[in-house]
Amino acid sequence: TAKPLYLRQFYIAREQRRKHYGKSAFQALLEYLGTDTIDLDVLPWNEAGVAFWKSLGFSEQYVTMRFKKR
């Protein structure tokens, strides 16, 4: 019920990646949910993930940072 919706998990099995299943699944999810806006988080070290989501039209909205004393 949150607006915009927040996507917590989206996983394509490693051996099935780069076959356009992710793009097709995401488009089907948008249609199923009846929305045109979704937020999600991608870890900055996940360059392939960042590139995937950007290829679908996502843009960076903010940077979250954390300090943890060692």
KATA-V904340 format. One record per residue. RES is the residue in one small letter. PSI is psi in whole degrees, -180 to 180 (none if undefined). D_LAST is the distance of its C-alpha to the last C-alpha in Angstrom with 1 decimal. Layout:
res/psi/d_last
RES/PSI/D_LAST
RES/PSI/D_LAST
This chain:
res/psi/d_last
t/-10/38.3
a/147/35.5
k/121/36.8
p/166/35.7
l/153/35.0
y/123/31.5
l/116/31.3
r/-43/28.4
q/137/29.3
f/112/31.6
y/131/31.9
i/128/34.5
a/138/34.6
r/-44/33.6
e/-10/37.1
q/0/38.6
r/160/36.7
r/28/38.5
k/12/41.7
h/9/41.6
y/-38/40.9
g/-47/37.8
k/-45/39.8
s/-43/42.7
a/-40/40.6
f/-41/38.9
q/-40/42.3
a/-38/43.7
l/-45/40.8
l/-45/41.5
e/-45/45.2
y/-42/44.6
l/-15/42.4
g/42/44.8
t/160/42.2
d/8/41.6
t/127/38.1
i/139/34.9
d/150/31.2
l/165/28.5
d/143/25.0
v/130/24.3
l/138/20.9
p/-26/21.0
w/-11/20.7
n/74/23.8
e/-38/26.3
a/-40/29.2
g/-45/28.4
v/-46/28.2
a/-41/31.5
f/-51/33.1
w/-38/32.6
k/-35/33.6
s/-22/36.7
l/-1/37.6
g/1/37.5
f/149/34.0
s/154/32.5
e/135/29.0
q/-33/28.9
y/167/25.5
v/126/21.9
t/133/19.2
m/154/15.7
r/136/12.4
f/134/9.4
k/116/6.2
k/133/3.8
r/none/0.0
